[in-house]
């Protein structure tokens, strides 16, 4: 077929997918071609705009390295990451809701037992916080020896993996005990802005949007026989809960940090007095054999 134009080009491109053997790949590419072509027709895309888009995607790729994933950040600020989570992680009633992974997850973090101190080695101090809770099934039964990957930004809004030659900070793999209980010491998370020194920052400025994320702690909670959950715990009262740059906030994920002024309890827990305390339970749905969401693997690490 020759003489392609705006009326027949889409069908011609799709026709060349007829020999694709993988049906899911064929479905994805067919839909992608349809929607990309429809977008170009709808906005009457100019050649200058097309080339600016190419340059933007090229710059986004160049910004990616072993410590930063600019494409994940782009997906996050466009709401695509949260859309994929919503489509693929239909939360079972009673289970902890999922949210975005974010661009700064890293494998190889140190492993900790009950009561560990994630503040050790931190280069910036914050409000001392004791986090305690349980990992439970949706019907409230303790899940023994569950693993919790925990990480958060430092007080300046920078994650450890963003810095050259940095050691792990405020990050660790915490193990629940035989009763499903976990506890660790950390600092209260603070709100921060996503990186704006790259093409995604340029995009946010062009859209007249702020880059701020409400204060939160990341968690990936997993246990044999249960569905892994990738989630956050946000801080109640944060000024950016209603305008998160990556659309990740859910009401069920907002935690209440309590100020504790009790010298004896502080000594027992190995905390300064006063300190903040967060009590938080994670609830996991049983693994039915159907993966609601891809399990995080070493290849997913950005560092």
C-alpha positions as CSV (number, residue, x, y, z in Angstrom):
1,X,0.0,0.0,0.0
2,X,1.2,3.5,-0.9
3,X,-0.1,7.0,-0.8
4,X,-0.4,7.2,3.0
5,X,-2.4,10.1,4.5
6,X,-4.1,11.1,7.8
7,X,-7.1,9.0,6.9
8,X,-5.4,5.6,6.1
9,X,-2.0,5.7,7.9
10,X,-3.2,4.4,11.2
11,X,-4.8,1.3,9.6
12,X,-1.7,0.7,7.5
13,X,0.6,0.7,10.6
14,X,-1.7,-1.6,12.5
15,X,-1.9,-4.0,9.5
16,X,1.9,-4.5,9.7
17,X,1.4,-6.0,13.1
18,X,-0.5,-9.0,11.7
19,X,2.4,-11.4,12.1
20,X,3.1,-10.5,15.7
21,X,3.0,-13.8,17.7
22,X,2.6,-12.5,21.2
23,X,-1.1,-11.6,21.5
24,X,-0.7,-9.2,24.4
25,X,2.2,-7.3,22.7
26,X,0.0,-7.1,19.6
27,X,-2.9,-5.7,21.6
28,X,-0.6,-3.1,23.3
29,X,1.0,-1.9,20.1
30,X,-2.3,-1.7,18.2
31,X,-3.8,0.4,21.0
32,X,-0.7,2.6,21.3
33,X,-0.6,3.3,17.5
34,X,-4.3,4.2,17.6
35,X,-4.0,6.5,20.5
36,X,-0.8,8.2,19.5
37,X,-2.2,8.9,16.0
38,X,-5.5,10.1,17.4
39,X,-3.6,12.5,19.7
40,X,-1.7,13.9,16.7
41,X,-4.9,14.4,14.7
42,X,-6.8,15.9,17.6
43,X,-4.3,18.6,18.4
44,X,-3.1,18.9,14.8
45,X,0.5,18.3,15.9
46,X,3.0,20.5,14.2
47,X,6.5,19.3,13.1
48,X,8.1,21.8,15.5
49,X,6.0,20.4,18.4
50,X,6.8,16.8,17.3
51,X,10.5,17.5,17.4
52,X,10.3,19.3,20.8
53,X,8.6,16.1,22.1
54,X,11.4,14.0,20.7
55,X,14.0,16.3,22.3
56,X,12.1,16.1,25.6
57,X,12.1,12.3,25.6
58,X,15.8,12.2,24.7
59,X,16.6,14.5,27.5
60,X,14.6,12.4,29.9
61,X,16.5,9.3,28.9
62,X,19.9,11.1,29.3
63,X,18.9,12.1,32.9
64,X,18.5,8.4,33.9
65,X,21.3,6.6,35.6
66,X,21.9,4.1,38.4
67,X,20.7,6.6,41.0
68,X,17.8,8.3,39.2
69,X,14.9,7.2,37.0
70,X,13.6,10.3,35.3
71,X,11.1,8.2,33.2
72,X,9.5,6.9,36.4
73,X,9.3,10.5,37.7
74,X,7.7,11.5,34.4
75,X,5.2,8.7,34.7
76,X,4.5,9.8,38.3
77,X,3.8,13.5,37.7
78,X,1.5,12.6,34.8
79,X,-0.5,10.3,37.0
80,X,0.3,7.3,34.9
81,X,2.1,5.5,37.7
82,X,-0.9,5.9,39.9
83,X,-3.3,4.9,37.1
84,X,-1.3,1.6,36.6
85,X,-1.5,0.9,40.4
86,X,-5.2,1.6,40.4
87,X,-5.8,-0.7,37.5
88,X,-3.6,-3.6,38.7
89,X,-4.0,-3.5,42.4
90,X,-7.7,-3.8,43.3
91,X,-7.3,-3.8,47.1
92,X,-9.1,-6.6,48.9
93,X,-11.4,-5.2,51.6
94,X,-9.3,-4.8,54.8
95,X,-5.9,-4.9,53.0
96,X,-3.5,-2.0,53.0
97,X,-3.9,0.1,49.9
98,X,-1.1,0.3,47.4
99,X,0.4,3.4,45.9
100,X,3.4,4.4,43.7
101,X,6.9,2.9,44.1
102,X,8.7,6.1,43.3
103,X,12.0,6.5,41.6
104,X,14.3,6.0,44.5
105,X,13.8,2.4,45.6
106,X,17.1,0.5,46.1
107,X,18.0,-3.1,46.8
108,X,20.8,-4.2,49.1
109,X,19.7,-2.1,52.1
110,X,20.9,-3.4,55.5
111,X,18.6,-5.9,57.3
112,X,17.3,-5.1,60.8
113,X,15.6,-6.9,63.6
114,X,12.8,-5.7,65.9
115,X,13.6,-2.3,67.5
116,X,16.4,-1.4,65.1
117,X,17.7,2.2,64.7
118,X,17.5,3.4,61.1
119,X,18.9,6.8,62.2
120,X,22.4,5.4,62.6
121,X,24.8,7.0,60.2
122,X,22.2,9.7,59.2
123,X,23.9,12.9,58.0
124,X,20.9,15.1,58.9
125,X,18.9,14.9,62.1
126,X,15.1,15.2,62.4
127,X,12.4,14.7,64.9
128,X,13.1,11.4,66.7
129,X,10.3,8.9,65.9
130,X,9.5,5.4,67.1
131,X,7.5,3.4,64.7
132,X,5.7,0.2,65.9
133,X,3.0,-2.0,64.6
134,X,2.0,-5.4,63.2
135,X,1.8,-7.2,59.9
136,X,-1.6,-8.9,59.8
137,X,-3.8,-10.8,57.4
138,X,-7.1,-9.1,56.3
139,X,-8.9,-11.0,59.0
140,X,-6.5,-9.7,61.7
141,X,-4.2,-12.7,62.2
142,X,-0.6,-12.0,62.8
143,X,1.8,-12.8,59.9
144,X,5.1,-14.0,61.4
145,X,8.5,-13.0,60.1
146,X,7.2,-10.6,57.4
147,X,9.7,-8.4,55.7
148,X,9.3,-4.6,55.5
149,X,11.5,-2.6,53.1
150,X,11.5,0.9,54.6
151,X,12.9,4.1,53.1
152,X,12.4,7.8,53.2
153,X,14.0,11.1,52.3
154,X,16.2,13.0,54.6
155,X,15.2,16.3,56.2
156,X,16.5,18.2,53.2
157,X,14.2,16.2,50.8
158,X,17.1,14.2,49.3
159,X,17.2,10.4,49.2
160,X,20.4,8.6,50.1
161,X,20.8,7.1,46.6
162,X,20.7,10.6,45.0
163,X,24.0,11.5,46.5
164,X,27.4,10.4,45.1
165,X,29.2,7.7,47.2
166,X,26.4,7.9,49.8
167,X,25.8,5.1,52.3
168,X,22.3,3.9,53.0
169,X,20.4,6.4,55.2
170,X,17.0,6.0,56.7
171,X,16.6,2.9,54.7
172,X,16.5,-0.8,55.8
173,X,14.8,-4.1,55.5
174,X,13.1,-4.6,58.8
175,X,12.0,-8.1,59.9
176,X,8.8,-8.6,61.9
177,X,9.0,-11.1,64.8
178,X,7.1,-14.4,65.2
179,X,4.0,-12.5,66.4
180,X,4.0,-10.2,63.3
181,X,5.2,-7.2,65.3
182,X,7.8,-4.7,64.1
183,X,9.5,-1.7,65.5
184,X,12.2,0.7,64.5
185,X,13.6,4.1,65.2
186,X,13.8,6.8,62.5
187,X,13.0,10.5,62.0
188,X,9.6,12.0,61.2
189,X,9.4,12.4,57.4
190,X,9.2,15.9,56.0
191,X,7.6,17.2,52.8
192,X,9.9,17.8,49.9
193,X,10.0,18.6,46.2
194,X,10.7,16.0,43.5
195,X,13.8,16.8,41.5
196,X,13.3,19.7,39.2
197,X,16.7,20.0,37.6
198,X,15.8,17.9,34.7
199,X,13.2,17.7,31.9
200,X,10.4,16.7,34.3
201,X,11.1,19.9,36.3
202,X,10.8,21.9,33.1
203,X,7.5,20.2,32.3
204,X,6.1,21.0,35.8
205,X,7.1,24.6,35.4
206,X,5.5,24.7,32.0
207,X,2.2,23.4,33.5
208,X,2.5,25.9,36.3
209,X,2.5,23.0,38.9
210,X,4.4,22.7,42.1
211,X,6.8,19.8,42.6
212,X,5.9,19.1,46.2
213,X,5.2,15.7,47.8
214,X,3.6,15.4,51.2
215,X,5.8,13.9,54.0
216,X,5.8,10.1,53.8
217,X,7.6,6.9,54.5
218,X,7.8,4.2,51.9
219,X,7.2,0.6,52.6
220,X,7.2,-2.7,50.7
221,X,5.7,-5.4,52.9
222,X,5.9,-9.0,51.9
223,X,5.5,-12.5,53.4
224,X,5.2,-16.0,51.9
225,X,1.6,-16.8,51.0
226,X,0.5,-13.2,50.8
227,X,0.4,-10.5,48.2
228,X,3.3,-8.0,48.4
229,X,2.1,-4.4,49.0
230,X,4.0,-1.3,47.8
231,X,2.7,1.6,49.8
232,X,3.4,4.8,51.8
233,X,2.5,6.1,55.2
234,X,1.8,9.8,55.0
235,X,1.9,12.4,57.9
236,X,-1.4,13.7,59.1
237,X,-1.8,17.5,58.7
238,X,0.8,17.8,55.9
239,X,0.1,20.9,53.7
240,X,0.5,18.9,50.5
241,X,-1.8,16.0,51.1
242,X,-4.4,17.4,48.7
243,X,-1.9,18.4,46.0
244,X,0.7,15.6,45.9
245,X,2.8,16.1,42.7
246,X,2.4,12.3,41.9
247,X,-1.2,11.8,43.0
248,X,-0.3,9.0,45.5
249,X,-2.3,10.1,48.6
250,X,-5.0,7.8,49.9
251,X,-7.0,8.6,53.1
252,X,-6.3,5.1,54.5
253,X,-2.5,5.7,54.3
254,X,-2.4,8.9,56.5
255,X,-0.7,8.2,59.8
256,X,-1.1,10.0,63.1
257,X,2.2,10.9,64.8
258,X,1.8,11.3,68.5
259,X,4.2,13.4,70.7
260,X,5.2,11.3,73.8
261,X,6.6,13.0,76.8
262,X,7.3,10.1,79.1
263,X,10.9,9.7,80.4
264,X,10.5,6.1,81.5
265,X,9.0,5.0,78.2
266,X,11.7,6.9,76.4
267,X,14.4,5.1,78.3
268,X,12.8,1.7,77.8
269,X,12.6,2.3,74.0
270,X,16.1,3.9,73.8
271,X,14.6,7.2,72.7
272,X,15.3,10.8,73.7
273,X,12.5,12.4,75.7
274,X,10.2,13.8,74.3
275,X,9.8,11.8,71.0
276,X,7.2,11.1,68.3
277,X,5.5,7.7,68.0
278,X,3.6,6.2,65.1
279,X,1.6,3.1,65.6
280,X,0.7,1.5,62.2
281,X,-0.5,-1.9,61.1
282,X,0.0,-3.3,57.6
283,X,-2.6,-5.8,56.4
284,X,-1.8,-8.2,53.5
285,X,-4.2,-10.1,51.3
286,X,-3.7,-13.8,50.7
287,X,-1.8,-14.8,47.6
288,X,-4.4,-16.3,45.3
289,X,-1.9,-17.2,42.6
290,X,-3.0,-14.3,40.4
291,X,-0.5,-11.5,40.6
292,X,-2.3,-8.2,41.2
293,X,1.0,-6.4,40.8
294,X,4.5,-7.3,39.8
295,X,6.7,-8.3,42.7
296,X,9.7,-6.1,43.1
297,X,12.8,-7.9,41.9
298,X,16.5,-6.9,41.9
299,X,16.3,-5.7,38.3
300,X,13.8,-3.0,39.4
301,X,16.4,-1.3,41.6
302,X,17.7,2.1,40.5
303,X,20.8,1.7,42.6
